[in-house]
């Protein structure tokens, strides 16, 4: 007879995320993460959002609404930081994300193409607080900022939530077989988003960014019927 006792299995990172989603404060915490992600902190709320929907896909639309509303509210805080506190707080945050040296050109891009820049930042995985703070510094119309932020953030959260709602069982089956890959893929997305800020707003390549924006504007203009 062996005296060896079975060793407890190490809980995988994704399993820890699933356990966290069952906490009674999971939804308020998710809303707080979205709020902070839009204003000051380098957080990727999908790390918590995806397991929550997979665990109970019936709440997908409620979670998408929570994420959208709290993110827009957090964006208003970022806007206020840029508008009122840029020299004391905002400049340090912008520099932290690698967009400090080219900030003057970046702000000009927001003045010229504010709605499009907001949409790009709201939908893509780049740190949204770079967009919200710069919008405040540029003094973009507040209602324009809110409207395009709402459209972009709703697209950002309702799109994936819809996919998880309709394909949740298949996604859950795949993730259960590849928990390590799923968990660390979410972490990798956070790192990619963090690194994308200086790529989207490069220190020495603002002209290239502006040319892309101009091309998109030109394409949209061609698709718009003349009155």
C-alpha positions, 0 to 999 in steps of 0.5 A: 500500500502506498502512503503517497497522497494525491497532490492537489491540482493547480487551478488554471488561470482561466478557472480562477477567472471563472470563479471570480465571475460567480462573486456577488459583486462581479457585475459592479466590479466589471463596471468599475473596470470599464470605468477605470479603463476609459479614464486612467488605468491600463485594464482590459475588461474583456478578461472578466467579461468573456468568462462571465458570458460563457458562464451564463450567456443569458446575461450577455446583453445586460453585461454589454450594457453595463460595460458600455454605460460605465465606459462612457462615464469613465470616458467623461472623467478622462475628458475632464482630466484632459480639459482641466488637469492636463498639466498636472495629471493628463500629460503623465498618463499620455506619456506613460502610453508612449504618445507624449512626444508627438502629442501636439500633432496628435491633438491636431488630428483630433481637432481635424478628425475628432469623431473618427479618432474617437471611434477608432479609439473606442472600438480598437484595443488601444488604451481608450484613455489616450483618446478621452484625455486628448479629446478633453485637451483638444476641447472637442464638443462634449456632445460629439464626444459622448455620441461617438464614444457611445457608438464606439463603445457599444460596438466594442462590447455588444459585438463580442457579447453577441458572439458569445451569446450565440456561440457560447456553448461551442466557445465554452467547449473549446475553452474547457479543452484549452484553458491555458491558451484561453486565459493567457490569450486574454492577457496577451490582448491587454499587452497588445492594446497597451503597445498599440497606443504609440503605434497608432499615435507614433512619435515620428509618423503622425503624417502616416496616420493622418494620411490614413484618416484622410483616405477614410474620410475621402472614401466615406465622402464618395459613398455619401450621396449628394443632396 
